[in-house]
Amino acid sequence: MNPFRRSRPPGHRSAPSSASLRLPSRPSVGLSVGLLALAVEGLCGEPRPLDIARLQSQLTNGAPAAVAAADLLMAEAELRPGSPHLQYNSGVAAYAARRWEDALVAFDRVETLGNSRLADLARFQRGNAEYQLGVEARSANLDETISRWRAALEAYQSVLKTRPDDERSLANSAFVRDRLLELLLEEARKSARQANQPQKTPAQRIPDLRNAHEKFSDARQLSPDNTEAQQGETESRQQLAAALKQEGLKNIQSPLSLKSSRREPRLPEVDASKLETGIAQLEESKALRPDDPEVEEALRKAKDRLADAKVKQAETFLALEEQIPITKEKLALLRMAREQIDQALERSPNHQEAQKTGEEIDRRMAQIHEDEGDFQEQQAAFSQLEQQAMQLSQALDHFQQASELRPNQPRLQAKQEQAGQKLAQTLDKLADKLMQSPGGQEPMESKAARLEGAEQALNELQSLQPSDRTAQRAEQVGKELDGLRQMLADKGKGTGENQGEGDPRNGMQPMPGAPQWMAPPLDGPPRIQQPGSKGQAPKGAGRNPRDY
């Protein structure tokens, strides 16, 4: 018998009992009045005492009287949010008016207000509200019904943890558990019947078998001793594993082909989508039935075949890289090729062709970085200080990336050290230059921009070659900058201008008069970042050779 259903007087649509939803016969008026009477005790001494007897009568008699009572109690609860009794009564009234979501909100509030007895009552009622929401959702969203009824069981169990002998929670928990078990088994049977229709292919059977297995498994977890759940889980697992195996074996035999990318027609792609789908299906089959040697062997061969496809894709990118003159695009292609090799080795770690091709990719990328570093270092010899700093910084970055790709190469390490020393010398000179006033009447904005450049150069220098002298100069420049910034802020307030405009600390454009190479300061020691010639990526781009 449904403990959530109550009898109704003739002519009335009675609301469920707000106190004990497990009583199957007449509306539990006495118990409902008892709960609201408890709330009256909590309201003693508070202003505007409520007429609990009248409100209880309204709740018991059902809509529309219950709606009016719910409106009144919800308004009172909003006025006195710290009263657990009012919050609880508001939830009871909302439940009686079939406002399940409002009831949940009120019962959740009760649990935060420190009254342990009312908190247990609220948890019990929250379970009831969750159950009712599941009932309403059943025709439109079965998954929501299952989720709601699970939440109801959790609410009852939370009461039973502190009150193991609570009869209402025990009864409602058993009732909801039975209803949920019945629903899961019903849905599992339905999916199993649909899956076993003779005209269906293995691909068409898989979704139904997966749903049947999931529901039988959930039912078995809910009731471990249920024979139908046990048998259904075993049978659906075997059938699902067999269907996945059959479909997976077919998909891994699909031919591979090259297709043009819509985004970039010049970059043909190896279409291995069916092969990857087949591998996923075989892996799922193996998880369901681990002792199938045929699946194990098929998986090994399919992964090797997929690795072959990834290597072929990487070789395609390698061939295209040789035809491209722009450094940035060459590196992007090589990084894409490297990603394909990484995916191949993930599938087949001992794939020799993938390892060989990966080494070639790294060699080419390292050579491009080394050549570009050499070029930037040579150009720096004929440039002004600001341009030198930018080009030497880029050269150093290229040498660093080349060393990461080809470690233990003395030539690359020597070039990296040499570029770092040249950059440090250039930054030292640049900082000295920017710290000196050009003479004449210099606007505060230009002076702040100049010192900002000096500070950035000193920070960069300190990160390369730390020294007390550099730290002292950076501190000196910083103090002078703080004073200038404050003066500029005060000036902006006085003129009514936007205080933040032009302030380098706000990450906006540099002030008028700032050196062209200078970027807005960063939170930490900045790096000079500017695009260089020959189309290479900006400084700092591609630090990880696998990013593109």
Number of C-alpha atoms within 10 A of each C-alpha: 9 14 17 18 18 19 16 17 12 7 6 13 14 22 23 27 25 26 21 24 22 24 21 15 13 12 23 20 17 10 14 19 20 13 20 23 17 13 21 19 10 14 17 10 9 11 7 9 10 15 9 16 12 11 21 22 16 21 31 26 20 22 18 15 16 25 20 16 25 28 15 15 23 23 13 18 21 13 11 14 15 15 21 27 26 26 30 30 29 27 33 33 34 28 29 27 25 21 18 22 17 20 30 23 16 27 29 18 20 28 20 12 16 13 13 14 9 21 22 22 20 28 24 29 27 28 28 32 28 23 25 21 20 23 16 12 16 14 9 9 11 16 12 16 23 21 15 22 26 19 19 28 24 17 22 27 19 17 22 19 10 11 13 12 11 14 13 19 29 18 16 25 24 14 18 22 19 14 15 22 23 13 18 24 22 15 17 28 19 14 21 23 13 17 25 15 11 8 9 12 13 20 13 15 22 21 15 21 28 21 20 30 26 17 25 30 23 19 26 22 14 17 15 12 11 13 11 14 25 17 13 22 22 15 17 25 22 17 23 26 25 19 22 28 26 18 19 29 21 13 21 27 13 13 10 16 11 13 12 13 12 9 7 9 10 11 17 16 20 19 17 20 14 17 24 17 15 26 26 16 24 28 20 17 25 21 11 18 17 13 10 13 11 11 21 16 10 18 22 13 15 24 22 19 20 22 25 18 22 27 28 21 21 27 22 17 25 22 12 14 20 11 9 12 11 13 18 18 16 21 25 20 24 27 24 20 26 29 19 24 30 20 16 26 22 13 18 20 15 12 18 11 16 26 17 12 19 23 16 16 25 20 14 20 24 25 17 19 24 25 17 21 27 18 17 24 23 15 16 22 14 10 13 11 18 19 20 24 25 25 30 29 28 30 29 27 24 27 29 23 23 27 21 17 21 16 13 10 12 10 11 20 16 12 20 22 14 14 24 21 17 19 26 23 15 23 28 19 18 20 27 14 15 19 19 12 12 11 6 6 7 11 10 14 18 16 22 27 24 26 24 28 27 28 25 23 29 29 24 21 27 20 13 14 13 13 11 9 10 18 15 12 18 22 14 13 20 16 12 13 19 12 12 17 18 11 13 19 17 13 13 15 12 10 9 9 11 10 15 14 16 17 19 19 16 13 15 14 15 26 20 14 13 19 18 11 16 22 21 20 21 13 8 7 15 18 21 21 17 19 16 15 14 13 12 18 19 15 21 17 15 18 14 12 21 16 13 16
